[in-house]
Amino acid sequence: MMVGFAFYRDGGGLGFSTRLFFFLAFSLIVTDAQKSINPAEEGVELMVLAESDFLWDDDNWTVSGNASNFQHGTRMIKAADDGPDTWYFVAPGKFTGAKRAAYGGKITFKHGFFEYNSEGQDAQRDAFDVVLVSEAYELVIGYRNLYPAWEFRSEHSVELLESAGWISNSTGGPPSRPDMVRVLTKLSSIRFRGGIYHGHEDAYLMSVKLYAGPVDS
């Protein structure tokens, strides 16, 4: 921040205006420095720990479960199914491992369908839409009801905090803070649900990013 003041000298010493200038300038510098090192401040961008934009290829993503025709598309990956089975897009190694820095951060992504058939039934809501797994700590933490029913495209931003709506698979309730930290510290897998309907689906995933949280979280 640049601020200008008019000031003068009283004889050989510093006058009141000069001292006022130094005080205000120092205060502004300290204030700006405090703002610049506070990552939780609104408008400050979080660091991206891993991302896949699928510009050139599938970026080593895979699928798990009963999905078929997995392939790379235009800035996306996609796969299909012909029934009610749950299946997932599985993130590559750059999204896993030691990701303690992601605590307090977020996962963002886009998900959608080229087509779907509900077979006259509601969307399936029992399974997790996003799943975090730590084999080392035997933890599975997931997030339900992210995908809106009857929509062809949706964007999501999910905070990586125990209070953000995550569910511990072992308890059926919110994870504790230590468990949320543990699952990220030794993260074995991140999975994103592909289909939610009972009939045929052709689903896609786009623009996945994993962000770090505040430094002091």
PERAMO-V302372 format. One record per helix or strand of 2 or more residues. SS is the DSSP state (H for helix, E for strand). FROM is the first residue (numbers start at 1). LEN is the number of residues. Records with the same first field share a line. If there is no record, write none. Layout:
# PERAMO-V302372
SS = FROM-LEN + FROM-LEN
This chain:
# PERAMO-V302372
E = 9-2 + 13-2 + 48-5 + 62-4 + 68-6 + 76-6 + 87-4 + 106-11 + 130-5 + 139-5 + 153-7 + 167-2 + 189-5 + 201-11
H = 16-21 + 93-3 + 100-3 + 177-9
